[in-house]
Amino acid sequence: MRKSALALLVTILAPLAAHAQSAHDLINSAQNTENVLTYGMGYGLQRYSTLSQIDTRDVQHLVPVWNYSLNDNRGEESQPLVIDGVMYVTTHNATMAIDALTGRQVWKTTIEYPAATPRVACCGIVSRGLAAYDGRLFRTTLDDHVVAYDMKTGKQLWKSKAIDFKAGYSMTVAPLVADGVVITGVSGGEYGIRGFLDGWDPRTGKHLWRRYTVPSPHAKGGDTWPGDTWKHGGGATWLTGSYDPKLNLVYWGVGNPGSWNALVRKGDNLYTDSVIAIRPKTGKIVWHYQFTPNDAFDYDGTNELILADLKIHGETRKVLMQADRNGFFYVIDRTDGKLLAANAFVKQNWADRIDMKTGRPVKSAITKEMYAGKQVEIWPSAFGGKNWMPMSYNPQTGLAYANTLNFGWTYQAQVPKYRAGVFYFGAKFAWAFPKNGPRGVLKAIDPLTGKAKWEIPSELPNYSGTLSTAGGLVFTGTETGAFKAYDAESGKELWSFQTGSGIVGQPITWSHDGRQYVTIASGIGGVYALFSGDQRLAQIPAGGSVWTFALAK
């Protein structure tokens, strides 16, 4: 094709491509079965698909269609996007466009990092994915930049600096586009950073607003921090929020306070370990709910916030749900932040219960011993009852499907010492693994009770997200590299495929010309691999790749 003809074709198709990621399309992305336009497969982060071609009867015939090498040996936590037949995926230092039907690379861009960058990423040198809007892709970088690419060519359109990474900040979060604003968060809660969210202009990269999650002394909530502890108060925002377009509210989870020693920062320490509901145009906080006031145990409130409509006491309520790291499963009215349910979904001993009138935890006797300076064994551990790996929610079954953790830790507060870019723990600790029994359990959880309809234990905990479908299936991956499908009603394992490396990624499903596909990134890494000391992981090969499956023809 001559150059002039190619240019004409691009001119004709460009408006169609842009339309595929309009604000209207993003709002309706959960109903779009041919594309995966957003992180979480919809603004509500349900990670549920109405596709049912692959179901409990025929999933055994699922076969690989293609495999793409990411040329990376880090943890592959990225969730791919699929837009008009092209798949987009990230690693910590690259962004790729791949033909979704063949696995052929369309384009690839790489990031050159300063030599010191990797040491400031707490819990894995990773990227969790992209946002798409109006023909552009947006990602974050480990050295704290937000980058926009042309979706068709991979050309960099703008690059904006959020903050200096040398102070302990990093960015692994997939951006969120809401009401025409690109919203990003930061990692670094264990380095004594002061957390925030940023809003960016998607066309120019202009910085629009910043919302600190740890208020200064004269701001609202500043009185919950004694002295100057707010300056290194943590409150990272490292997992992507959800968005309700009708209420025009973005819901974002906020991480743990710094240091872990709660004795030196007595108070609630707002807005750490909270969900904040903000206006996307301004970052203004409309309401908040705090899961773990004065957190001592690294119980980040950052886990995904799933939006759904649930019938509670005969009334349909607009809710958000979170399986919190502190071991409680929360259901909250997303219009005003009122607590509707809070029940333990894993073994925990730090709180006796959550007071439904105040919304606050009733701390247990063993936690009170910690406040007296004693060494205690607390469940769950700093890894949480569920770590970052996103769960899915199936509105057909009414169940949430989550990979949960089953171990605690010994903990004793220590005097913290702040040094820029160095871990700011303020505690002596060691993991308390069960002597016999599983370290992880895949659970089908009733959101209103926290109880599991079924459980699948595993010796190694699973750090992959889950995907549920109208075909009655739940997909997830294992640290040993198996990509599996389970019956959503019974938990029976129906299919398994070995990908060659451990899976810590996020499965998606999509369709093209009437054929359903399932995709997962494979590549061992992440926080458990880094800090658990589990020698069994040494037998699992590193290496990053993307696998796509469909039913055999």
Phi, psi and omega in degrees: 000131180293156184303318182295321179292321178296318179298321179295319180297316178299319180297322180289319186276338184304314179298326179293319179296318180296321181296333182292348176229041176287169178302321179297318180295320179295320179298324183259018187295331180294337180267354182271104185273348180271336181236155169242097191268343187224156169298131182088003179058046180134151181302334181277358177058030181286337182051045179236142179234142176280358177295139184221010178299317173273116184224187185295337182275327187245000182299337179297344180263013178290132181225157177293139174261318175200162176226134181238130178279129177273354180052050186206138180247021175268177177291131183259089182262002187291141169261120179292155166253151175231120185222115176052047175083005178240135178259138180238130184216154180239153159243184181297335185228017180206156174231130185237143167249128187231136173299118188292340182266335186242341186081006180284135179290130177267312172203162179212133174239146181239160181244131175263117183262149169300150187302329185276354190299312188302332186289345184266357180274111189303305202235033177130137177277091190222169166223138184260359172136197193232166163239153180232142179193127171054046177078009181238151172246144181232136177217168174247166182232159181296333178265026166070047170239155170248131187235141174244135179239150169290126186296327184279326188246341186081003179294134177288127181262323172200161179215121184239137180273131178272315184191170181279120183293341185294343178275003177109359179280149168209170181225118178237358190282145169281128180297163174237129173259118181221128179053039176077014180238136173272120183248133181227155176236179184232155171258171176124015183301334180272004181248011178072031176280172171246112191288159179197165167245148177237148171246137185230148173284122185293336182275325188245341186081008179296137179283123186262320181197163173223131176244106176288140178268349172243107186288152173286166188305327184265358177271164178300128183092350181296335180285358178270005178237119178284143176056224181257022181297337180297335185296330179236040192279359179078229180072042180294160186229056198268001174236143188295139178277178176247171187214132172251104183296328181292320176275348185053049178234132170262135180248123185227133178276142182245140187279189187288157174283159174244144351281188177290343181286102182285346184289335183265000179222051184301132186139176181286336178059053176296148358254035180295154179052041185229166161254132174246136176258118187234159171276126185295333181285334187233340187080005181295134178279124178268316173205165175216158170224130181258122181285313187227087177298143177050048183299131175251350195243021178061039180271068177319142172262022189274349183305152187308144182249100185274132179260137179200167172251118183241144175272118182233120182053042176081001182241133177281123183243141171279115188235163161239149183234142174216131168270096191284155177299335182286358175098359179252143177261119186254140169237122188231139174292118186280355176279328186220357178085011180287134179285130181249328178201146176204107184224145178295136177244356174218174174296130176210150180224008183279338180225143177286324181185176171254124179289116185288340178282318182263339185079005185259151176288145171264105189291142186279172179297324182290327175292323177296326175297322176300317180294339176275003176094004183277156171280133184226160172255115187247138173238139351287176181278188176297338174292336177093169172289333169213131179272207189295333189304117189288138174273171175238160178231127181255110181294342177288315181270340184073019184245149171257136183249115190224139169276115185250167184244148186228067172199161181242202178202155170269140190218137171213131182293143177230161178289122182280148175231119182273129169222130185304130176078011180239147179309136185239069189279303184070032180200148170259130186208161174206148182287145177242086181278148176297139181294322176224139179117175188282151171266349179217153179217125169279126185233146170257104195254135170281116185300330186274346180239339186079356182277150182264133173287323174209160182222141175237102181284154177215140181298315173265136178291146177272132179245022176265152170289173176242156177228131175240151187224163176291350174282006178079026186241153169234123178255142173198170181238166182240161177296337180273001172101001181276129171262124192231156173235134180238155172288123185294335182273323188247339185083005179293132176286129185247339185198149178208143178219134180273121184267349175101344175212167180295146182255121174233021185263191187236112182288148175226163172223151185200174182222158175208127180050042176081004180249131180270139179236154174230134185231142176214143171269139180239140179159112186294146179160194178093186193292320181294317179298326182283319195240356184282333186073015182286109185293341181293337180290341180296339181272359183259120184294144171281171177132131185255138177202164174243131179245139174233135186236155172205169177292141178299137180281000000 
